[in-house]
Amino acid sequence: MPLYETVFIARQDISGPQVDALADQLTAIVAEQGGEVKKRENWGLRNLAFRIKKNRKGHYVLFNLDAPPAAVAEMERNMRLNEDVLRYLTIRVEALDEGPSVMLQSRGRSDDRDRDRDRDRDRDRDRDRDRERDRDRPRDRGYREMETATATATATTTTAEGVEQ
């Protein structure tokens, strides 16, 4: 039988168990038609590149199928009829991947990025705190003496002008 990969996006406002129930329903349709779902991955709630039917996010699910074309056509027909499915895409492949998909592999890297982002945010916060502390410190002695001398000269000039008038 031919091999297929199908990804569908479900609406953001349905819960995780409802997404699993929808995936189970589609798996049962494929099984009734003589096919088999070799692998099923739930990629979770992810941002969409653009709004689809007023949704900014969607639940992504991947199926690896070993099924006849009629089973895939029936599954797609049911996805078109279901209001919870925003989009779907089915492609025919030569071989199915046994390991986790690229999306699940990249999830580990995004955790690393989150950790890096947290570390950078902490470093920025520490740098800002140091800047505030430096701003509140009294200036060095030479600069302060120059300020005092300038202020004294200004006051003397004003007084001298006031006396002469």
C-alpha positions as a printed NumPy array, in Angstrom:
array([[  0.   ,   0.   ,   0.   ],
       [  1.125,   3.601,  -0.549],
       [  2.57 ,   5.608,   2.326],
       [  1.285,   9.061,   3.296],
       [  1.973,  11.83 ,   5.781],
       [ -0.953,  13.96 ,   6.903],
       [ -0.865,  17.027,   9.106],
       [ -4.025,  18.738,  10.243],
       [ -4.612,  21.869,  12.3  ],
       [ -7.51 ,  21.968,  14.755],
       [ -9.063,  25.128,  16.204],
       [ -7.352,  26.764,  19.17 ],
       [-10.413,  26.849,  21.402],
       [-10.893,  23.083,  21.639],
       [ -9.128,  21.258,  24.448],
       [ -6.305,  18.735,  24.198],
       [ -8.581,  15.745,  24.931],
       [-10.953,  16.918,  22.18 ],
       [ -8.014,  17.023,  19.743],
       [ -7.095,  13.47 ,  20.785],
       [-10.713,  12.363,  20.27 ],
       [-10.695,  13.933,  16.797],
       [ -7.43 ,  12.152,  15.971],
       [ -8.898,   8.862,  17.241],
       [-11.954,   9.381,  15.038],
       [ -9.76 ,   9.932,  11.955],
       [ -7.626,   6.912,  12.862],
       [-10.786,   4.769,  13.061],
       [-11.868,   5.97 ,   9.603],
       [ -8.516,   4.931,   8.118],
       [ -8.707,   1.543,   9.878],
       [-12.255,   0.913,   8.583],
       [-11.034,   1.473,   5.021],
       [ -8.222,  -1.081,   5.39 ],
       [ -5.358,   1.267,   6.275],
       [ -3.176,   1.723,   9.302],
       [ -1.782,   4.726,  11.171],
       [  1.895,   3.897,  11.733],
       [  2.719,   6.957,  13.824],
       [  0.734,   9.77 ,  15.406],
       [  2.351,  12.868,  16.882],
       [  0.625,  15.705,  18.64 ],
       [  2.726,  18.85 ,  18.135],
       [  0.589,  20.871,  20.501],
       [ -0.821,  24.374,  20.289],
       [  1.328,  26.494,  17.978],
       [  1.112,  29.95 ,  16.427],
       [ -0.197,  30.182,  12.88 ],
       [  1.671,  32.201,  10.257],
       [ -1.559,  34.072,   9.494],
       [ -5.12 ,  34.094,  10.764],
       [ -7.313,  31.223,   9.611],
       [-11.026,  31.599,  10.325],
       [-10.273,  34.146,  13.082],
       [ -7.796,  31.791,  14.787],
       [ -4.239,  32.849,  15.623],
       [ -3.193,  29.441,  16.995],
       [ -3.983,  25.827,  16.244],
       [ -3.434,  22.29 ,  17.514],
       [ -1.143,  20.431,  15.083],
       [ -1.313,  16.651,  14.634],
       [  0.791,  14.451,  12.31 ],
       [ -0.208,  11.027,  10.964],
       [  2.063,   8.594,   9.14 ],
       [ -0.277,   6.359,   7.137],
       [  0.035,   3.051,   5.352],
       [ -3.334,   3.088,   3.608],
       [ -5.038,   2.745,   0.23 ],
       [ -5.963,   5.965,  -1.577],
       [ -9.673,   5.422,  -0.834],
       [ -8.972,   5.485,   2.929],
       [ -7.03 ,   8.736,   2.625],
       [ -9.795,  10.264,   0.509],
       [-12.425,   9.3  ,   3.108],
       [-10.305,  10.726,   5.93 ],
       [ -9.867,  14.013,   4.017],
       [-13.596,  14.148,   3.292],
       [-14.331,  13.867,   7.016],
       [-11.761,  16.56 ,   7.797],
       [-13.456,  18.895,   5.287],
       [-16.809,  18.318,   7.005],
       [-15.498,  18.777,  10.537],
       [-15.682,  22.399,  11.715],
       [-12.838,  21.899,  14.199],
       [-10.299,  21.208,  11.436],
       [ -8.911,  24.459,  10.044],
       [ -6.48 ,  23.027,   7.464],
       [ -4.998,  19.696,   6.452],
       [ -2.318,  18.545,   4.062],
       [ -1.62 ,  15.018,   2.858],
       [  1.428,  14.046,   0.828],
       [  2.571,  10.716,  -0.543],
       [  6.041,   9.652,   0.588],
       [  8.44 ,   6.884,  -0.414],
       [  9.267,   5.844,   3.161],
       [  8.002,   6.707,   6.637],
       [ 10.338,   8.106,   9.3  ],
       [ 10.589,   5.859,  12.338],
       [ 11.95 ,   8.44 ,  14.781],
       [ 10.406,  11.66 ,  16.001],
       [  9.608,  14.292,  13.402],
       [ 11.614,  17.459,  12.936],
       [  8.988,  19.422,  14.862],
       [  9.438,  17.284,  17.97 ],
       [ 13.219,  17.367,  17.624],
       [ 13.184,  21.163,  17.401],
       [ 11.096,  21.361,  20.57 ],
       [ 14.207,  20.452,  22.555],
       [ 16.146,  23.218,  20.848],
       [ 13.409,  25.74 ,  21.643],
       [ 13.757,  24.795,  25.316],
       [ 17.455,  25.621,  25.013],
       [ 16.566,  28.923,  23.365],
       [ 14.154,  29.696,  26.201],
       [ 16.901,  29.003,  28.711],
       [ 19.3  ,  31.246,  26.761],
       [ 16.643,  33.958,  26.561],
       [ 16.118,  33.783,  30.343],
       [ 19.867,  34.013,  30.926],
       [ 20.119,  37.039,  28.614],
       [ 17.179,  38.72 ,  30.351],
       [ 18.826,  38.18 ,  33.755],
       [ 22.109,  39.589,  32.455],
       [ 20.327,  42.668,  31.055],
       [ 18.475,  43.195,  34.337],
       [ 21.775,  43.001,  36.279],
       [ 23.413,  45.47 ,  33.887],
       [ 20.506,  47.92 ,  34.272],
       [ 20.683,  47.605,  38.06 ],
       [ 24.42 ,  48.354,  37.943],
       [ 23.788,  51.432,  35.794],
       [ 21.22 ,  52.743,  38.275],
       [ 23.604,  52.141,  41.155],
       [ 26.391,  54.023,  39.326],
       [ 24.052,  56.912,  38.572],
       [ 23.088,  57.229,  42.241],
       [ 26.723,  57.192,  43.453],
       [ 28.385,  60.517,  44.142],
       [ 30.649,  61.607,  41.363],
       [ 34.403,  61.497,  41.708],
       [ 36.087,  64.204,  43.777],
       [ 37.743,  66.108,  40.937],
       [ 34.487,  66.589,  39.057],
       [ 32.667,  67.697,  42.225],
       [ 35.342,  70.254,  43.059],
       [ 35.045,  71.663,  39.539],
       [ 31.258,  71.941,  39.971],
       [ 31.692,  73.678,  43.324],
       [ 34.231,  76.107,  41.899],
       [ 31.939,  76.959,  38.991],
       [ 28.969,  77.472,  41.321],
       [ 31.056,  79.689,  43.644],
       [ 32.319,  81.778,  40.726],
       [ 28.777,  82.249,  39.451],
       [ 27.554,  83.285,  42.908],
       [ 30.473,  85.743,  43.342],
       [ 29.845,  87.323,  39.953],
       [ 26.182,  87.791,  40.735],
       [ 26.932,  89.341,  44.091],
       [ 29.522,  91.671,  42.606],
       [ 27.118,  92.816,  39.941],
       [ 24.401,  93.319,  42.525],
       [ 26.716,  95.414,  44.745],
       [ 27.939,  97.631,  41.914],
       [ 24.445,  98.556,  40.866]])
